[in-house]
Amino acid sequence: MSAVTITILMIITAYLAGSISSAILVCKLRGLPDPRTEGSGNPGATNVLRIGGASSAALVLFFDMLKGAAPSYFSYVLGQDAVSLGLIAIAACLGHIYPIFFNFQGGKGVATAFGAMAPIGGDLALCLIATWIVFVFLTRYSSLAAILTAILAPVYTWWLDDRFTIPVAMLSLLIVIRHKDNIKRLRIGEESKLSRKRKHQLNTIDLIPFTLDR
């Protein structure tokens, strides 16, 4: 089987894997409302956190990351070149964003993109997580933190393992494009910030939201 054929098959496989909506399936299995019709209307981990709690959101986050990590890592094992790896990772993200199994109504693709980058190395994963957290605390904008982290991801990759700079840059560009509406809201001051709200009948403070997909 030629390298081109393998690349095409992996792109299709990655897209189909990405099209499996973790948010919708977890909500169905746990008897929660459809995340496309509740909360923000986005089938991602943050919205599941809002309507179903931390354990449901954690499951969604894990499986969304796995959708990106598994095809990318398997493709690397098969010897795919950097550009092919980038295309395969993007296919997984596009599956998450436009899932064929769920009427093409998906999430932002950030968690899936992070999952695709994570197998490059634990040091890169830690850099990305730390960067996101720092920008969240500095700006209180989850979306802005995701955008800035995506912009810095190729820089970190070039520094840590430059073999994967091209595929990471391709993923980062997709993430920034996917956040175009957030960028517009940020420019006019209408983007929602992370907020602290008091839970009903409790004196504890709950910081919401915290995930990679909004």
SVG drawing of the C-alpha trace seen along z (x, -y; Angstrom):
<svg xmlns="http://www.w3.org/2000/svg" viewBox="-33 -47 47 49">
<polyline fill="none" stroke="black" stroke-width="0.4" points="0.0,0.0 1.4,-3.4 2.1,-6.2 -0.5,-8.4 -3.2,-5.7 -2.3,-5.3 -2.6,-9.0 -6.0,-9.2 -7.3,-6.2 -6.0,-7.8 -7.6,-11.2 -10.9,-9.4 -10.5,-7.4 -9.5,-10.5 -12.5,-12.4 -14.9,-9.6 -13.3,-9.3 -13.6,-13.0 -17.3,-12.9 -18.2,-10.8 -19.5,-13.5 -18.4,-12.7 -20.6,-15.4 -23.8,-14.2 -23.1,-10.5 -22.1,-11.2 -25.2,-13.3 -27.4,-10.6 -25.8,-7.9 -26.2,-10.0 -29.7,-11.1 -28.7,-14.8 -30.2,-17.3 -28.8,-17.5 -25.8,-20.0 -26.8,-21.4 -30.1,-22.7 -29.0,-23.5 -26.6,-26.0 -24.4,-27.6 -25.6,-25.2 -22.1,-24.0 -21.4,-20.2 -18.2,-20.6 -16.8,-19.8 -17.5,-23.3 -21.2,-23.2 -21.4,-19.7 -19.8,-21.0 -22.6,-23.6 -25.5,-21.1 -24.1,-17.9 -21.2,-18.6 -17.5,-17.9 -17.5,-14.1 -19.5,-14.2 -17.3,-17.1 -14.1,-15.2 -15.4,-12.2 -16.1,-14.4 -12.7,-16.1 -10.9,-12.8 -12.7,-11.3 -12.4,-14.5 -8.6,-14.5 -8.4,-10.8 -10.1,-11.4 -7.1,-13.6 -4.4,-11.7 -5.2,-8.2 -5.2,-8.9 -2.2,-11.2 -0.1,-8.7 -1.0,-5.8 -0.2,-7.7 3.2,-8.6 3.8,-4.9 3.0,-4.2 5.7,-6.6 3.6,-9.5 5.5,-12.7 4.9,-16.0 2.5,-17.5 0.5,-14.3 0.4,-14.2 -1.0,-17.7 -3.7,-16.9 -4.7,-13.8 -4.9,-15.8 -6.9,-18.5 -9.3,-15.8 -9.9,-14.7 -10.6,-18.3 -12.9,-18.9 -14.8,-15.7 -15.3,-17.2 -16.3,-20.6 -18.5,-19.2 -19.5,-15.6 -21.1,-13.6 -23.0,-11.5 -24.6,-14.5 -25.9,-16.8 -22.5,-18.6 -23.1,-20.4 -19.9,-20.2 -17.7,-22.0 -14.7,-24.3 -12.1,-21.5 -9.7,-22.7 -9.6,-19.6 -9.2,-17.4 -6.4,-19.6 -4.7,-19.4 -5.0,-15.7 -3.4,-15.6 -0.5,-17.6 -0.1,-15.8 1.7,-12.7 4.6,-14.9 5.7,-14.9 4.8,-15.6 6.9,-18.8 4.8,-20.3 1.6,-19.2 2.7,-20.9 3.7,-24.1 0.3,-24.3 -1.6,-23.7 0.5,-26.2 0.1,-28.8 -3.7,-28.4 -3.9,-28.6 -1.7,-31.7 -3.7,-33.6 -7.0,-32.6 -5.9,-34.1 -4.4,-37.2 -7.4,-37.9 -10.3,-35.9 -11.2,-35.0 -11.2,-31.3 -11.4,-31.9 -8.6,-34.4 -6.4,-32.0 -7.2,-29.3 -6.3,-31.6 -3.0,-32.8 -2.0,-29.2 -2.7,-28.1 -0.5,-30.9 2.3,-29.9 2.0,-26.2 4.2,-26.1 6.8,-28.2 7.0,-25.7 7.1,-22.8 9.9,-24.3 11.8,-24.7 11.1,-21.2 10.9,-19.1 11.0,-20.9 10.0,-17.8 6.4,-18.6 6.3,-22.4 4.4,-22.2 1.5,-20.0 1.2,-21.9 1.1,-25.2 -1.7,-23.8 -3.7,-22.8 -3.1,-26.2 -4.3,-28.0 -7.5,-25.9 -8.1,-26.8 -7.7,-30.5 -10.0,-30.4 -12.6,-28.5 -12.6,-31.2 -13.3,-34.0 -16.7,-34.8 -15.0,-35.0 -12.4,-37.4 -15.1,-39.6 -16.8,-39.6 -13.5,-40.3 -12.9,-43.3 -16.2,-44.9 -16.1,-43.9 -19.0,-41.4 -17.1,-38.2 -18.1,-36.6 -15.4,-36.3 -14.8,-33.5 -17.0,-34.2 -17.4,-33.2 -20.9,-32.5 -22.3,-31.3 -24.0,-28.0 -27.5,-27.9 -27.8,-27.1 -24.0,-26.8 -21.3,-29.1 -18.6,-27.7 -17.4,-29.5 -17.5,-27.7 -15.1,-28.8 -16.7,-28.2 -16.0,-27.2 -12.7,-25.2 -12.1,-23.2 -10.5,-23.4 -13.6,-23.5 -16.2,-26.2"/>
</svg>
